Amino acid sequence: MKMNDKLAALVDKCASTRGAPAAAELFQHIAQLLSEDVERDSRPELRSALFRVARAGAAARSNNPRAALALLDGAWLRCRDERDRATLLAEAERLHAAAVAESTFEAAVLDAWPDAEDAAPPAMNTAPHVYERAVAAWPAVTRWRSPRYWIAELGARIVPVEVGIAHRDSDLAQQRLVPFGEYVDSVLLPLARGEAASLGGTVCAVSAVVPVTSARTVAYLAQHPLLEQCPQLARDAAPWPRFVQEAVARGPRAQRGLEPIISAWVAPRGATTPLHYDRHPNYLFHIVGRKLVYLWPPDTPTIPRNAPPAENTSPLDAASIVDACDLRADLRPGDVLFIPEGWWHYVVTPVTSVSVSVWF
């Protein structure tokens, strides 16, 4: 059977597949058929085929918007052509409202996270790089507190959730591709209530060079271009403060003609980020909940490094040294933390939290 015949057969199969999880799993088979590693494959015909199959499969499932949306988002997560990415996003946005309408996400009726904290922030160690309530006027600070809002804007969209990553382990990190609403219902809400969490979805191996969660974390939607995937969220998280705009405009990436890297971090209660440093200067906008960030200078002699290519991580368990940390930021909604390039940091999330980072 020729490649095109195999692709056509898979599209036909997609047309008879019920439900978004099943369609997402089928998409994995399509991606594997096209290439073992689509993201790094240089052959344009494979990328083009992936794009065509996703759109054809979505059209075939016009009566099942969740399945169609799974195909479009799956292609967008792997596509590198900017025009194709824009097309996929536009088609996915048109389908999303219908996909949410046929879903039964528990979070769709909640206006606040179960572990939301309204108390004023306690006194914290001051540092010149912490800007308290600098973006408190952002619409995101109000809107993103509501699970109901997240489901309306993003509930049926497919996102990669990182599961069980520990940088001291030899196992590769894993991602599970799931609807965002399933991540909320299966992970964020149970952990916010102090209950056990579990997550299904399609599993795919990813690089473990820069791990972002600990083995104690069930799942973490981390370092994902969520604001690109859902433009409404980008409109909520604006405008940037002038000091951020000016710093980004003259930052290392801008000097090389590159755009900043904007990522969302939607963390469950109890999530931690192991001790590491970033290879870019970073503004961290904190939007929902609370986040504790412990920081150490680049030349701290007591922090060992892992071997390349993971030299920006450390085998040290940072929980054992936080009591002696001289610089701690206790971030609340609207705060902005500047983390210079090369500064070690360890992050603890005591409640459900959402942040946006800008590496520049």
C-alpha positions in Angstrom: 0.0 0.0 0.0 1.4 3.4 -0.9 1.9 6.2 1.6 -1.1 8.2 0.3 -3.3 5.1 0.4 -2.4 4.5 4.1 -3.1 8.2 5.0 -6.5 8.0 3.2 -7.3 4.8 5.1 -6.5 6.5 8.4 -8.6 9.5 7.5 -11.5 7.2 6.8 -10.9 5.5 10.1 -11.0 8.8 11.9 -14.4 9.5 10.3 -15.8 6.5 12.1 -14.0 7.1 15.4 -16.1 8.4 18.3 -14.8 10.8 20.9 -11.8 13.2 21.2 -9.4 10.8 23.1 -9.9 8.1 20.4 -9.2 10.7 17.7 -6.1 12.0 19.5 -4.8 8.4 19.7 -5.4 7.9 16.0 -3.5 11.1 15.3 -0.5 9.6 17.0 -0.6 6.7 14.6 -0.8 9.1 11.7 2.2 11.0 13.0 4.2 7.8 13.4 3.3 6.7 9.9 4.6 9.9 8.4 7.8 10.0 10.5 9.2 8.6 13.7 10.1 12.1 14.6 8.0 14.6 12.7 9.4 17.7 14.6 13.0 17.1 13.5 12.2 15.6 10.0 13.4 18.0 7.3 11.3 16.5 4.5 8.7 19.1 3.6 6.4 16.5 2.0 5.9 14.8 5.3 5.0 18.0 7.1 2.7 18.9 4.2 1.0 15.5 4.4 0.6 15.8 8.2 -1.1 19.2 7.6 -3.4 17.8 4.9 -4.4 14.7 6.9 -5.3 16.7 9.9 -7.5 19.1 8.0 -9.1 16.3 6.0 -9.7 14.2 9.2 -11.2 17.3 10.9 -13.5 17.9 7.9 -14.6 14.3 8.0 -15.5 14.6 11.6 -17.6 17.8 11.2 -20.4 16.1 13.2 -18.0 15.4 16.0 -16.2 18.7 16.9 -14.2 17.2 19.8 -12.6 14.6 17.5 -12.0 17.2 14.8 -10.4 19.5 17.3 -8.1 16.8 18.5 -6.7 16.3 15.0 -6.2 20.1 14.4 -4.5 20.7 17.7 -2.4 17.6 17.3 -1.1 18.9 13.9 -0.6 22.4 15.3 1.6 21.0 18.1 3.9 19.5 15.5 3.6 21.9 12.6 6.5 24.4 11.9 5.2 26.3 8.9 3.7 29.6 10.2 1.0 29.8 7.5 -0.1 26.2 8.2 -0.1 26.9 12.0 -2.3 30.0 11.5 -4.7 28.0 9.4 -4.9 25.2 11.9 -5.5 27.6 14.8 -8.2 29.5 13.0 -10.1 26.2 12.2 -9.6 25.0 15.8 -11.0 28.2 17.2 -14.2 27.9 15.1 -14.8 24.4 16.4 -14.0 25.0 20.1 -17.4 26.4 21.3 -19.2 23.4 19.8 -16.7 21.0 21.3 -17.1 22.5 24.7 -20.9 22.4 24.4 -20.9 18.6 23.9 -18.5 18.1 26.8 -19.2 17.4 30.4 -16.3 19.0 32.2 -17.0 19.4 35.9 -15.0 22.7 35.9 -17.4 24.3 33.5 -19.7 25.4 36.4 -17.0 26.5 38.9 -16.2 30.2 39.4 -13.1 29.7 41.7 -10.5 27.0 42.3 -11.3 24.9 45.4 -8.0 25.9 47.0 -8.2 29.6 46.1 -6.6 31.9 48.7 -7.8 35.5 49.3 -5.6 36.4 52.2 -3.1 39.3 51.8 0.5 38.1 51.0 2.8 37.8 54.0 6.0 39.8 54.3 8.7 38.5 51.9 12.4 39.0 51.4 12.7 42.0 49.1 14.7 42.0 45.9 15.1 44.6 43.2 13.8 42.1 40.6 10.3 41.7 42.2 7.6 44.0 40.9 4.6 43.6 43.1 1.2 43.8 41.4 2.7 45.2 38.3 0.1 43.5 36.1 -2.8 43.5 38.6 -5.0 45.3 36.1 -4.7 42.6 33.5 -8.0 41.0 32.6 -6.3 37.6 33.1 -5.9 38.3 36.9 -9.7 38.4 37.2 -10.8 36.0 34.5 -8.3 33.2 35.0 -9.4 32.7 38.6 -12.5 30.9 37.2 -12.4 27.3 36.0 -15.6 28.1 34.2 -13.7 30.7 32.0 -10.9 28.3 31.2 -13.4 25.6 30.0 -15.3 28.1 27.9 -12.1 29.3 26.2 -9.9 26.2 26.2 -11.8 23.2 27.5 -11.8 21.0 24.4 -8.4 22.0 23.1 -5.7 19.4 23.1 -2.6 20.2 25.2 0.6 18.3 26.2 0.8 17.6 29.9 4.1 16.5 31.4 3.9 13.5 33.7 6.3 12.2 36.4 9.5 14.0 35.4 12.5 13.7 37.7 15.9 15.0 36.5 17.7 12.5 38.7 16.0 9.6 37.0 17.2 7.9 33.9 13.7 7.5 32.5 12.6 9.8 29.7 10.0 12.3 30.5 6.5 11.7 29.1 3.8 13.8 27.8 0.1 13.0 27.6 -2.0 14.7 24.9 -5.4 15.4 26.5 -8.2 17.9 26.3 -7.5 20.8 28.6 -10.8 20.2 30.4 -9.7 16.7 31.2 -6.5 18.0 32.7 -8.6 20.4 34.9 -11.1 17.7 36.0 -8.6 14.9 36.5 -5.7 16.7 37.9 -6.2 20.4 39.0 -9.5 20.0 40.8 -8.8 16.7 42.7 -5.4 18.0 43.9 -6.9 21.3 44.8 -9.3 19.4 47.1 -6.6 17.2 48.5 -7.8 14.1 46.6 -5.8 11.7 44.4 -5.4 12.6 40.7 -5.0 10.5 37.6 -4.7 11.3 33.9 -5.3 9.3 30.7 -4.6 10.5 27.2 -2.2 9.5 24.5 1.4 9.1 25.7 4.5 10.3 23.7 8.1 10.5 24.8 9.8 13.9 24.9 13.3 15.1 25.7 14.3 15.1 29.3 17.1 17.6 28.8 15.3 20.4 30.7 12.9 18.8 33.1 10.2 21.0 34.6 8.3 18.9 37.2 9.3 16.6 39.9 8.4 12.9 40.4 6.1 14.0 43.2 4.0 15.9 40.6 1.2 13.9 38.9 1.0 16.1 35.9 1.9 19.7 34.9 0.9 21.7 31.8 4.3 23.4 31.6 6.3 25.5 29.2 3.6 25.4 26.6 2.7 28.2 24.0 -0.9 28.3 25.3 -1.3 32.0 24.5 -0.5 31.3 20.9 -2.9 28.3 20.8 -5.7 30.4 22.3 -5.4 34.1 21.3 -8.0 35.2 23.7 -5.7 34.3 26.6 -3.0 36.5 25.0 -5.5 39.4 24.9 -6.2 38.8 28.6 -2.5 38.9 29.5 -1.8 42.4 28.1 -0.4 45.0 27.9 3.1 44.3 29.1 4.5 46.9 31.5 6.8 49.5 29.9 9.8 48.2 31.8 9.2 44.7 30.3 8.7 46.0 26.8 11.9 48.0 26.9 13.9 45.1 28.4 12.6 42.6 25.8 13.3 45.1 22.9 17.0 45.2 23.9 17.3 41.7 25.2 19.7 38.9 23.9 17.0 37.4 21.6 16.0 40.7 20.1 19.7 41.4 19.3 19.8 38.2 17.3 16.6 39.0 15.5 14.5 36.5 17.5 11.1 36.8 19.1 10.7 36.2 22.9 9.6 32.8 24.0 6.2 33.1 25.7 5.1 30.0 27.7 2.2 29.2 30.1 2.6 27.2 33.3 -0.7 25.8 34.7 0.4 24.0 37.8 -1.6 21.8 40.2 -1.4 22.1 44.0 1.9 20.6 45.2 3.8 20.9 41.9 7.5 21.6 42.1 10.2 22.6 39.6 13.6 21.1 40.3 16.6 23.3 40.9 17.8 24.7 37.5 18.7 27.9 35.7 17.4 29.4 32.5 19.6 30.1 29.5 17.6 33.3 28.9 16.6 36.3 31.1 13.1 35.8 32.1 10.1 37.8 33.3 7.6 35.6 35.1 4.1 37.0 35.3 2.1 35.4 38.0 -1.7 35.3 37.4 -3.5 32.8 39.6 -2.8 31.4 43.0 0.5 31.5 44.8 4.0 30.5 43.7 7.2 30.3 45.9 10.4 30.9 44.0 13.8 30.3 45.8 16.8 31.9 44.0 20.6 31.5 44.2 23.3 33.4 42.3 25.0 31.6 39.3 28.3 31.2 41.2 26.8 29.5 44.3 29.6 27.0 45.2 27.3 24.5 47.0 25.1 23.8 43.9 26.6 21.1 41.6 25.7 20.8 37.9 24.6 17.8 35.9 26.6 16.8 32.9 25.9 18.3 29.5 23.5 18.7 27.8 21.6 19.2 31.1 24.2 21.4 32.8 21.5 23.9 33.6 20.0 21.4 36.1 21.4 20.1 39.4 21.3 16.7 41.1 20.8 18.5 44.4 17.4 18.2 46.1 16.7 21.9 46.6 14.1 21.1 49.3 17.1 20.4 51.6 18.6 23.9 51.2 15.6 26.2 51.0 15.8 27.1 54.7 19.2 28.7 54.1 18.0 30.5 51.0 18.5 34.3 51.3 16.3 35.2 48.4 12.7 34.0 48.2 9.8 35.5 46.2 6.3 34.7 47.4 4.3 35.6 44.3 0.7 36.5 44.2 -1.7 37.4 41.4 -0.4 40.4 39.4 3.3 40.1 40.6 6.1 40.0 38.1 9.5 38.4 38.9 12.6 39.1 36.9 15.0 36.1 36.9 18.4 37.0 35.4 20.0 34.5 33.0 22.0 31.8 34.9 20.3 32.3 38.3 19.5 29.0 40.0 15.9 28.7 41.1 13.5 26.2 42.7 9.8 26.6 42.5 7.0 25.3 44.8 3.3 25.6 44.0 1.3 25.4 47.3 -2.1 26.0 45.5 -3.4 25.8 41.9 -1.5 28.4 40.0 -1.1 29.9 36.5 1.9 31.9 35.3 3.3 33.2 32.0 7.0 33.4 31.4 8.7 35.6 28.8 12.3 34.5 27.9 14.0 37.2 26.0 
